[in-house]
Amino acid sequence: MRGQLDMLLRWALIGLLFSGAGCVSQQVKHAHSVDLVVTGETVPEPQLLDVAVVVLEPGVPDGEIEPEVLEELLKQRVFTNIRRAESRYLAVKIQRTITDSGYWGAVRATPTESLASDVNVKGEILQSDGDRLRLHVVAHDAKGRQWIDKVYAMETAAAAYDPRKYPDKDPYQDVFNSIANDLAAARDKLTGEELADIRSVAQLRFAADLSPDSFGEHIAQDRSGQYEIQRLPAYDDPMFDRALRVREREYLFIDTLNDHYDNFYRDIDEPYGSWRRYAREEAVAFREVTAEKRRRYIMGGLTILATILYSRNDDGGLSDRVITNAGFYGGMEMIKAGMVRGQEARLHGATLEELSNGFEDEVTPVVVEMEGTAYRLTGNAQAQYQEWQRLLKDLYAAETGFVGDTTIKLEPEMEMAAEEVEIVDPESESAEENETEGDTVDQPSE
């Protein structure tokens, strides 16, 4: 028994001596290993599908977050302000990558799914800490056919953040390229007739949403949930022609929102890049520190246990006391080192939480001028888009026909017209102020 305890303590002390070396095995990662597939030929115009890339779900609750939920998110190293900024930033990166592939018509970032688009791409951020990225991406066309339903994941190489080697590549570019490549691969499986059919279905779905009484029977869902054309409008149908012109105004508004997303992208590109580079170092260090802390606790506890058992069976000699004291104090020092590592991990987390405070986003009001009347849309991008869609339906129902030109600009770029209609987000404070002061002008009735 004494020999076994002596051997156990010796091995514990050996582990104690070599624990400071911290042997870490690292997998070699290669930066930018996925190339973007670019079409080598001109795509015929009837086969060019318009794509909407919806702002990603950030994976955090909207609005104010309960303290308990916030604490749990912080334990998972999720910083709400940064996630919300990333949901817009990454959507723009995906949109630009899909555009660069050359397979598509107009590719736009949108706050919600768009019936005006032939293909919608949406997703959710599952993980993003500068080192690891995981996105769940779903894409479907106007017929309801699913193209993608996949989780994209990657770990970044340190070299991916070297601007001298990769000045024009995002550290997450492999994921963006993979999404664009899968989208192009799904498209290539369809014939020219099927692609043209998607465009026709998209037009009819938009028209049916705009005027269900006029076009609701032109299209229907089958048992599988896919949309099929029941009958086509007459070639010179004036109502369908007007619906298509409304659709063009929809594109114009979305393009204006894209200006907002582009401005936001440019504003946060540099600070977000710096945060992400630092966050990667912090994320890697955090995982290494956590593993090291756990290892030191375990080794320290085993050493103290072996020391206690050994001390009960020693004969009181000098060598036994030296071994016992060395084991006990060595084990205590290892546990203290584990506690220090834990403090370092919390410090890393606090640093990242502090960095998240600079990513607040306010949307500039949009002014839409039609037929001498200016409509001012306020609120966040999603609220503005929803109000715009409601405005289109109201004007279509009034049979305005959009005879004149339509101008859509961010508010600082144009002065309000003489006759002004303000459409605000009902939940915004500005709406309450306008109602109180009586500044809001009701939309003219027919």
LOLUMPA-844532 format. One record per residue (C-alpha): x, y, z; residue number from 1; residue in one letter. Coordinates in steps of 0.25 Angstrom, whole numbers, plus 2048, in hexadecimal, padded with zeros to 3 digits. Example, Ala and Ser with C-alpha at 12.3 -4.5 7.8 and 13.67 -1.06 7.14 Angstrom:
<atoms>
+-----+-----+-----+-----+------+
:  xx :  yy :  zz : seq : type :
+-----+-----+-----+-----+------+
: 831 : 7EE : 81F :   1 :    A :
: 837 : 7FC : 81D :   2 :    S :
+-----+-----+-----+-----+------+
</atoms>
This chain:
<atoms>
+-----+-----+-----+-----+------+
:  xx :  yy :  zz : seq : type :
+-----+-----+-----+-----+------+
: 800 : 800 : 800 :   1 :    M :
: 80B : 80A : 804 :   2 :    R :
: 812 : 807 : 7F7 :   3 :    G :
: 806 : 80A : 7EF :   4 :    Q :
: 803 : 817 : 7F6 :   5 :    L :
: 812 : 81B : 7F4 :   6 :    D :
: 810 : 818 : 7E5 :   7 :    M :
: 803 : 820 : 7E4 :   8 :    L :
: 809 : 82C : 7EB :   9 :    L :
: 816 : 82C : 7E2 :  10 :    R :
: 80D : 82C : 7D6 :  11 :    W :
: 805 : 837 : 7DB :  12 :    A :
: 812 : 83F : 7DE :  13 :    L :
: 817 : 83C : 7D0 :  14 :    I :
: 80A : 841 : 7CA :  15 :    G :
: 80B : 84E : 7D3 :  16 :    L :
: 819 : 851 : 7CE :  17 :    L :
: 815 : 84F : 7BF :  18 :    F :
: 807 : 856 : 7C0 :  19 :    S :
: 80E : 864 : 7BE :  20 :    G :
: 812 : 85F : 7B0 :  21 :    A :
: 804 : 860 : 7AB :  22 :    G :
: 806 : 856 : 79F :  23 :    C :
: 7FB : 85A : 795 :  24 :    V :
: 7F8 : 853 : 789 :  25 :    S :
: 7F3 : 85C : 77E :  26 :    Q :
: 7ED : 859 : 770 :  27 :    Q :
: 7F3 : 85F : 764 :  28 :    V :
: 7E8 : 868 : 75E :  29 :    K :
: 7E9 : 86E : 750 :  30 :    H :
: 7E4 : 87B : 74D :  31 :    A :
: 7DA : 87D : 741 :  32 :    H :
: 7D9 : 86F : 73C :  33 :    S :
: 7CC : 871 : 735 :  34 :    V :
: 7CC : 878 : 728 :  35 :    D :
: 7BF : 87F : 722 :  36 :    L :
: 7BA : 878 : 716 :  37 :    V :
: 7B8 : 883 : 70B :  38 :    V :
: 7AF : 881 : 6FF :  39 :    T :
: 7B8 : 880 : 6F2 :  40 :    G :
: 7AD : 885 : 6E9 :  41 :    E :
: 7A2 : 88F : 6E8 :  42 :    T :
: 795 : 88B : 6EE :  43 :    V :
: 789 : 88D : 6E5 :  44 :    P :
: 780 : 899 : 6EA :  45 :    E :
: 773 : 890 : 6EC :  46 :    P :
: 77C : 887 : 6F5 :  47 :    Q :
: 781 : 891 : 6FE :  48 :    L :
: 77A : 890 : 70B :  49 :    L :
: 77A : 89B : 715 :  50 :    D :
: 77E : 898 : 723 :  51 :    V :
: 77B : 89E : 731 :  52 :    A :
: 785 : 89B : 73C :  53 :    V :
: 77D : 89D : 749 :  54 :    V :
: 784 : 8A4 : 755 :  55 :    V :
: 788 : 898 : 75D :  56 :    L :
: 782 : 894 : 76A :  57 :    E :
: 78C : 898 : 775 :  58 :    P :
: 789 : 88D : 77E :  59 :    G :
: 785 : 896 : 78A :  60 :    V :
: 778 : 89C : 78E :  61 :    P :
: 772 : 8A9 : 789 :  62 :    D :
: 771 : 8B5 : 792 :  63 :    G :
: 775 : 8B5 : 7A0 :  64 :    E :
: 77A : 8A8 : 7A5 :  65 :    I :
: 777 : 8A2 : 7B3 :  66 :    E :
: 783 : 8A2 : 7BC :  67 :    P :
: 782 : 893 : 7BE :  68 :    E :
: 782 : 891 : 7AE :  69 :    V :
: 78D : 89B : 7AD :  70 :    L :
: 796 : 894 : 7B7 :  71 :    E :
: 794 : 887 : 7B0 :  72 :    E :
: 798 : 88D : 7A3 :  73 :    L :
: 7A4 : 893 : 7A9 :  74 :    L :
: 7A8 : 885 : 7AE :  75 :    K :
: 7A7 : 881 : 7A0 :  76 :    Q :
: 7B0 : 88C : 79C :  77 :    R :
: 7A5 : 893 : 793 :  78 :    V :
: 7A5 : 8A2 : 793 :  79 :    F :
: 797 : 8A7 : 78F :  80 :    T :
: 79B : 8B5 : 789 :  81 :    N :
: 7A6 : 8AE : 780 :  82 :    I :
: 79D : 8A3 : 77C :  83 :    R :
: 792 : 8AC : 778 :  84 :    R :
: 79D : 8B4 : 770 :  85 :    A :
: 7A2 : 8A7 : 76A :  86 :    E :
: 794 : 8A3 : 765 :  87 :    S :
: 794 : 8AF : 75B :  88 :    R :
: 7A3 : 8AF : 758 :  89 :    Y :
: 7A4 : 8A0 : 755 :  90 :    L :
: 797 : 8A1 : 74C :  91 :    A :
: 79E : 8AC : 744 :  92 :    V :
: 7AB : 8A3 : 743 :  93 :    K :
: 7A2 : 897 : 73E :  94 :    I :
: 79B : 8A0 : 734 :  95 :    Q :
: 7A8 : 8A6 : 72E :  96 :    R :
: 7AD : 898 : 72D :  97 :    T :
: 7A1 : 893 : 726 :  98 :    I :
: 7A2 : 89F : 71C :  99 :    T :
: 7B0 : 89C : 719 : 100 :    D :
: 7AD : 88E : 714 : 101 :    S :
: 7A6 : 894 : 708 : 102 :    G :
: 79A : 88A : 708 : 103 :    Y :
: 790 : 893 : 70C : 104 :    W :
: 788 : 8A0 : 709 : 105 :    G :
: 787 : 8AA : 714 : 106 :    A :
: 78B : 8A5 : 721 : 107 :    V :
: 786 : 8AE : 72D : 108 :    R :
: 787 : 8AE : 73C : 109 :    A :
: 779 : 8AF : 742 : 110 :    T :
: 773 : 8B0 : 750 : 111 :    P :
: 769 : 8A5 : 74E : 112 :    T :
: 765 : 89B : 743 : 113 :    E :
: 761 : 8A2 : 736 : 114 :    S :
: 756 : 89D : 72C : 115 :    L :
: 75C : 8A6 : 722 : 116 :    A :
: 769 : 89D : 721 : 117 :    S :
: 76A : 88F : 71A : 118 :    D :
: 772 : 889 : 725 : 119 :    V :
: 773 : 88C : 734 : 120 :    N :
: 77F : 889 : 73D : 121 :    V :
: 77E : 88A : 74C : 122 :    K :
: 786 : 884 : 757 : 123 :    G :
: 789 : 885 : 766 : 124 :    E :
: 797 : 887 : 76D : 125 :    I :
: 799 : 87B : 776 : 126 :    L :
: 7A7 : 87F : 77A : 127 :    Q :
: 7B1 : 88A : 777 : 128 :    S :
: 7BD : 88E : 77F : 129 :    D :
: 7C7 : 891 : 775 : 130 :    G :
: 7CD : 883 : 776 : 131 :    D :
: 7C1 : 87B : 773 : 132 :    R :
: 7B5 : 87E : 76A : 133 :    L :
: 7A8 : 876 : 769 : 134 :    R :
: 79D : 87A : 760 : 135 :    L :
: 790 : 873 : 75D : 136 :    H :
: 78B : 877 : 74F : 137 :    V :
: 77E : 874 : 748 : 138 :    V :
: 77B : 878 : 73A : 139 :    A :
: 76F : 876 : 732 : 140 :    H :
: 769 : 87B : 725 : 141 :    D :
: 75C : 882 : 721 : 142 :    A :
: 755 : 874 : 71F : 143 :    K :
: 758 : 870 : 72D : 144 :    G :
: 763 : 866 : 728 : 145 :    R :
: 76E : 865 : 733 : 146 :    Q :
: 77C : 867 : 72E : 147 :    W :
: 785 : 867 : 73A : 148 :    I :
: 783 : 863 : 749 : 149 :    D :
: 790 : 861 : 74F : 150 :    K :
: 799 : 865 : 75A : 151 :    V :
: 7A6 : 86B : 755 : 152 :    Y :
: 7B2 : 86B : 75F : 153 :    A :
: 7C1 : 86F : 75F : 154 :    M :
: 7CC : 872 : 768 : 155 :    E :
: 7D5 : 87D : 763 : 156 :    T :
: 7E4 : 87C : 762 : 157 :    A :
: 7ED : 887 : 768 : 158 :    A :
: 7F2 : 88A : 75A : 159 :    A :
: 7E4 : 88E : 755 : 160 :    A :
: 7E5 : 89B : 75D : 161 :    Y :
: 7F2 : 89F : 757 : 162 :    D :
: 7EF : 8AB : 74E : 163 :    P :
: 7FC : 8A9 : 746 : 164 :    R :
: 7F9 : 89B : 742 : 165 :    K :
: 7EA : 89D : 740 : 166 :    Y :
: 7E7 : 8AC : 73E : 167 :    P :
: 7DA : 8AA : 738 : 168 :    D :
: 7D4 : 89E : 73E : 169 :    K :
: 7CB : 89C : 74A : 170 :    D :
: 7D0 : 892 : 755 : 171 :    P :
: 7C2 : 88C : 754 : 172 :    Y :
: 7C3 : 88C : 744 : 173 :    Q :
: 7C3 : 87C : 744 : 174 :    D :
: 7B5 : 87C : 749 : 175 :    V :
: 7B0 : 887 : 740 : 176 :    F :
: 7B6 : 880 : 734 : 177 :    N :
: 7B0 : 873 : 738 : 178 :    S :
: 7A2 : 879 : 739 : 179 :    I :
: 7A4 : 87F : 72B : 180 :    A :
: 7A9 : 872 : 725 : 181 :    N :
: 79E : 86A : 72B : 182 :    D :
: 794 : 874 : 726 : 183 :    L :
: 79A : 874 : 718 : 184 :    A :
: 79A : 864 : 718 : 185 :    A :
: 78B : 864 : 71B : 186 :    A :
: 788 : 86E : 710 : 187 :    R :
: 790 : 865 : 706 : 188 :    D :
: 787 : 859 : 709 : 189 :    K :
: 77C : 861 : 703 : 190 :    L :
: 779 : 862 : 6F4 : 191 :    T :
: 777 : 86F : 6ED : 192 :    G :
: 768 : 86D : 6ED : 193 :    E :
: 767 : 86B : 6FC : 194 :    E :
: 76F : 877 : 6FE : 195 :    L :
: 766 : 87F : 6F6 : 196 :    A :
: 75A : 879 : 6FD : 197 :    D :
: 760 : 87E : 70A : 198 :    I :
: 760 : 88C : 705 : 199 :    R :
: 751 : 88B : 700 : 200 :    S :
: 74D : 885 : 70E : 201 :    V :
: 754 : 890 : 715 : 202 :    A :
: 74C : 89B : 70D : 203 :    Q :
: 73F : 894 : 70F : 204 :    L :
: 741 : 892 : 71E : 205 :    R :
: 745 : 8A1 : 71F : 206 :    F :
: 738 : 8A5 : 717 : 207 :    A :
: 72F : 89C : 71F : 208 :    A :
: 735 : 8A1 : 72C : 209 :    D :
: 732 : 8AF : 727 : 210 :    L :
: 724 : 8AC : 722 : 211 :    S :
: 71F : 89F : 727 : 212 :    P :
: 711 : 8A1 : 720 : 213 :    D :
: 718 : 8A4 : 712 : 214 :    S :
: 723 : 899 : 712 : 215 :    F :
: 720 : 890 : 71E : 216 :    G :
: 71B : 885 : 715 : 217 :    E :
: 726 : 886 : 70B : 218 :    H :
: 72F : 87E : 714 : 219 :    I :
: 72E : 873 : 71F : 220 :    A :
: 736 : 86A : 728 : 221 :    Q :
: 736 : 85B : 725 : 222 :    D :
: 736 : 850 : 730 : 223 :    R :
: 745 : 852 : 732 : 224 :    S :
: 744 : 860 : 735 : 225 :    G :
: 74A : 865 : 727 : 226 :    Q :
: 743 : 870 : 71F : 227 :    Y :
: 73E : 86D : 711 : 228 :    E :
: 738 : 876 : 707 : 229 :    I :
: 72A : 873 : 704 : 230 :    Q :
: 728 : 87D : 6F9 : 231 :    R :
: 730 : 889 : 6F3 : 232 :    L :
: 72A : 897 : 6F2 : 233 :    P :
: 727 : 89D : 6E5 : 234 :    A :
: 733 : 8A2 : 6DD : 235 :    Y :
: 72D : 8B0 : 6DE : 236 :    D :
: 727 : 8AF : 6EB : 237 :    D :
: 728 : 8BE : 6F1 : 238 :    P :
: 726 : 8B9 : 6FF : 239 :    M :
: 732 : 8AF : 6FE : 240 :    F :
: 73A : 8BA : 6F7 : 241 :    D :
: 738 : 8C3 : 702 : 242 :    R :
: 73B : 8B8 : 70C : 243 :    A :
: 749 : 8B7 : 705 : 244 :    L :
: 74B : 8C6 : 706 : 245 :    R :
: 748 : 8C5 : 715 : 246 :    V :
: 753 : 8BA : 716 : 247 :    R :
: 75D : 8C3 : 70F : 248 :    E :
: 75A : 8CD : 71A : 249 :    R :
: 75C : 8C2 : 724 : 250 :    E :
: 76A : 8C0 : 71E : 251 :    Y :
: 76D : 8CF : 71F : 252 :    L :
: 769 : 8CF : 72E : 253 :    F :
: 772 : 8C3 : 731 : 254 :    I :
: 77D : 8C9 : 72A : 255 :    D :
: 77C : 8D5 : 733 : 256 :    T :
: 77C : 8CC : 73F : 257 :    L :
: 789 : 8C5 : 739 : 258 :    N :
: 78F : 8D3 : 739 : 259 :    D :
: 78D : 8D3 : 748 : 260 :    H :
: 793 : 8C5 : 74A : 261 :    Y :
: 79F : 8C9 : 741 : 262 :    D :
: 7A1 : 8D5 : 74A : 263 :    N :
: 7A0 : 8CD : 757 : 264 :    F :
: 7A9 : 8C3 : 751 : 265 :    Y :
: 7B4 : 8CE : 74E : 266 :    R :
: 7B2 : 8D4 : 75B : 267 :    D :
: 7B5 : 8C8 : 763 : 268 :    I :
: 7BF : 8C1 : 75A : 269 :    D :
: 7CB : 8C6 : 760 : 270 :    E :
: 7C7 : 8C5 : 76F : 271 :    P :
: 7C0 : 8B8 : 76D : 272 :    Y :
: 7CC : 8B2 : 766 : 273 :    G :
: 7D5 : 8B7 : 772 : 274 :    S :
: 7CB : 8B1 : 77C : 275 :    W :
: 7CA : 8A4 : 774 : 276 :    R :
: 7DA : 8A2 : 774 : 277 :    R :
: 7DB : 8A5 : 782 : 278 :    Y :
: 7CF : 89C : 785 : 279 :    A :
: 7D5 : 891 : 77F : 280 :    R :
: 7E2 : 892 : 787 : 281 :    E :
: 7D9 : 893 : 794 : 282 :    E :
: 7D0 : 887 : 78F : 283 :    A :
: 7DC : 87E : 78D : 284 :    V :
: 7E2 : 883 : 79A : 285 :    A :
: 7D5 : 881 : 7A2 : 286 :    F :
: 7D4 : 873 : 79D : 287 :    R :
: 7E3 : 870 : 7A0 : 288 :    E :
: 7E2 : 876 : 7AE : 289 :    V :
: 7D5 : 86F : 7B1 : 290 :    T :
: 7DB : 862 : 7AD : 291 :    A :
: 7E8 : 865 : 7B5 : 292 :    E :
: 7E0 : 869 : 7C1 : 293 :    K :
: 7D8 : 85C : 7C1 : 294 :    R :
: 7E5 : 854 : 7C0 : 295 :    R :
: 7EC : 85C : 7CB : 296 :    R :
: 7E0 : 85A : 7D5 : 297 :    Y :
: 7E0 : 84B : 7D2 : 298 :    I :
: 7EF : 849 : 7D3 : 299 :    M :
: 7EF : 852 : 7E0 : 300 :    G :
: 7E4 : 84A : 7E6 : 301 :    G :
: 7EB : 83C : 7E3 : 302 :    L :
: 7F8 : 841 : 7E8 : 303 :    T :
: 7F2 : 845 : 7F6 : 304 :    I :
: 7EA : 838 : 7F7 : 305 :    L :
: 7F6 : 830 : 7F4 : 306 :    A :
: 7FE : 838 : 7FE : 307 :    T :
: 7F4 : 836 : 809 : 308 :    I :
: 7F3 : 827 : 807 : 309 :    L :
: 802 : 827 : 807 : 310 :    Y :
: 804 : 82F : 814 : 311 :    S :
: 7FB : 825 : 81B : 312 :    R :
: 804 : 819 : 818 : 313 :    N :
: 812 : 820 : 819 : 314 :    D :
: 81C : 81D : 824 : 315 :    D :
: 81F : 82B : 828 : 316 :    G :
: 82C : 82B : 821 : 317 :    G :
: 832 : 838 : 81B : 318 :    L :
: 830 : 833 : 80D : 319 :    S :
: 822 : 830 : 80F : 320 :    D :
: 81F : 83E : 815 : 321 :    R :
: 826 : 844 : 809 : 322 :    V :
: 81E : 83C : 7FF : 323 :    I :
: 811 : 83F : 807 : 324 :    T :
: 813 : 84E : 808 : 325 :    N :
: 817 : 84F : 7FA : 326 :    A :
: 80B : 848 : 7F5 : 327 :    G :
: 802 : 850 : 7FE : 328 :    F :
: 807 : 85E : 7FB : 329 :    Y :
: 809 : 85A : 7EC : 330 :    G :
: 7FA : 856 : 7EB : 331 :    G :
: 7F6 : 863 : 7F2 : 332 :    M :
: 7FE : 86B : 7E8 : 333 :    E :
: 7F8 : 863 : 7DC : 334 :    M :
: 7EA : 866 : 7E1 : 335 :    I :
: 7ED : 875 : 7E3 : 336 :    K :
: 7F3 : 875 : 7D5 : 337 :    A :
: 7E6 : 870 : 7D0 : 338 :    G :
: 7DE : 87B : 7D8 : 339 :    M :
: 7E7 : 885 : 7D1 : 340 :    V :
: 7E4 : 87F : 7C3 : 341 :    R :
: 7D5 : 880 : 7C7 : 342 :    G :
: 7D7 : 88F : 7CA : 343 :    Q :
: 7DE : 891 : 7BD : 344 :    E :
: 7D3 : 88A : 7B5 : 345 :    A :
: 7C9 : 894 : 7BC : 346 :    R :
: 7D2 : 89F : 7B8 : 347 :    L :
: 7D2 : 89B : 7AA : 348 :    H :
: 7C2 : 89A : 7AA : 349 :    G :
: 7C1 : 8A8 : 7B1 : 350 :    A :
: 7CA : 8AE : 7A6 : 351 :    T :
: 7C2 : 8A9 : 79B : 352 :    L :
: 7B5 : 8AE : 7A2 : 353 :    E :
: 7BB : 8BC : 7A3 : 354 :    E :
: 7BE : 8BC : 794 : 355 :    L :
: 7B0 : 8B8 : 790 : 356 :    S :
: 7AB : 8C6 : 794 : 357 :    N :
: 7AF : 8CD : 787 : 358 :    G :
: 7A5 : 8C6 : 77E : 359 :    F :
: 798 : 8CE : 77F : 360 :    E :
: 791 : 8D0 : 772 : 361 :    D :
: 786 : 8DB : 76E : 362 :    E :
: 77F : 8DB : 761 : 363 :    V :
: 77E : 8E8 : 75A : 364 :    T :
: 76F : 8EB : 756 : 365 :    P :
: 76C : 8E9 : 747 : 366 :    V :
: 764 : 8F3 : 73F : 367 :    V :
: 75B : 8ED : 734 : 368 :    V :
: 756 : 8F8 : 72A : 369 :    E :
: 74B : 8F4 : 721 : 370 :    M :
: 741 : 8FD : 719 : 371 :    E :
: 746 : 909 : 720 : 372 :    G :
: 743 : 903 : 72E : 373 :    T :
: 74F : 8FF : 737 : 374 :    A :
: 74D : 8F3 : 740 : 375 :    Y :
: 757 : 8F3 : 74C : 376 :    R :
: 75A : 8E5 : 751 : 377 :    L :
: 760 : 8E3 : 75F : 378 :    T :
: 764 : 8D8 : 769 : 379 :    G :
: 76E : 8CD : 767 : 380 :    N :
: 771 : 8C7 : 759 : 381 :    A :
: 766 : 8BC : 75B : 382 :    Q :
: 75C : 8C6 : 75F : 383 :    A :
: 75F : 8CF : 754 : 384 :    Q :
: 75E : 8C3 : 74A : 385 :    Y :
: 750 : 8BF : 750 : 386 :    Q :
: 74B : 8CD : 74F : 387 :    E :
: 74F : 8CE : 741 : 388 :    W :
: 748 : 8C1 : 73D : 389 :    Q :
: 73C : 8C6 : 743 : 390 :    R :
: 73D : 8D3 : 73C : 391 :    L :
: 73E : 8CC : 72F : 392 :    L :
: 732 : 8C4 : 731 : 393 :    K :
: 72A : 8D0 : 735 : 394 :    D :
: 72E : 8D8 : 729 : 395 :    L :
: 72C : 8CC : 720 : 396 :    Y :
: 71E : 8CA : 726 : 397 :    A :
: 71B : 8D9 : 723 : 398 :    A :
: 71F : 8D6 : 714 : 399 :    E :
: 729 : 8E2 : 714 : 400 :    T :
: 731 : 8DA : 709 : 401 :    G :
: 73E : 8E1 : 70D : 402 :    F :
: 73D : 8EA : 701 : 403 :    V :
: 748 : 8F3 : 705 : 404 :    G :
: 757 : 8F0 : 709 : 405 :    D :
: 759 : 8EB : 717 : 406 :    T :
: 765 : 8F0 : 71F : 407 :    T :
: 76A : 8E9 : 72B : 408 :    I :
: 776 : 8EE : 733 : 409 :    K :
: 77C : 8EF : 741 : 410 :    L :
: 776 : 8FB : 748 : 411 :    E :
: 783 : 904 : 749 : 412 :    P :
: 784 : 903 : 739 : 413 :    E :
: 777 : 90A : 736 : 414 :    M :
: 76D : 914 : 73C : 415 :    E :
: 75F : 911 : 73F : 416 :    M :
: 755 : 914 : 735 : 417 :    A :
: 74A : 91E : 737 : 418 :    A :
: 740 : 914 : 73A : 419 :    E :
: 745 : 90A : 744 : 420 :    E :
: 740 : 8FD : 74A : 421 :    V :
: 748 : 8F6 : 755 : 422 :    E :
: 747 : 8E8 : 758 : 423 :    I :
: 74E : 8E4 : 764 : 424 :    V :
: 751 : 8D7 : 76C : 425 :    D :
: 745 : 8D6 : 775 : 426 :    P :
: 74E : 8D1 : 781 : 427 :    E :
: 758 : 8DC : 780 : 428 :    S :
: 759 : 8E8 : 789 : 429 :    E :
: 759 : 8F1 : 77D : 430 :    S :
: 74B : 8ED : 779 : 431 :    A :
: 745 : 8F0 : 787 : 432 :    E :
: 74C : 8FE : 786 : 433 :    E :
: 746 : 901 : 779 : 434 :    N :
: 738 : 8FC : 77D : 435 :    E :
: 739 : 905 : 78A : 436 :    T :
: 73E : 912 : 782 : 437 :    E :
: 734 : 90F : 776 : 438 :    G :
: 73F : 910 : 76C : 439 :    D :
: 73B : 903 : 764 : 440 :    T :
: 733 : 906 : 758 : 441 :    V :
: 729 : 8FB : 755 : 442 :    D :
: 72B : 8F4 : 747 : 443 :    Q :
: 721 : 8FA : 73D : 444 :    P :
: 715 : 8F2 : 73B : 445 :    S :
: 70F : 8EE : 72D : 446 :    E :
+-----+-----+-----+-----+------+
</atoms>
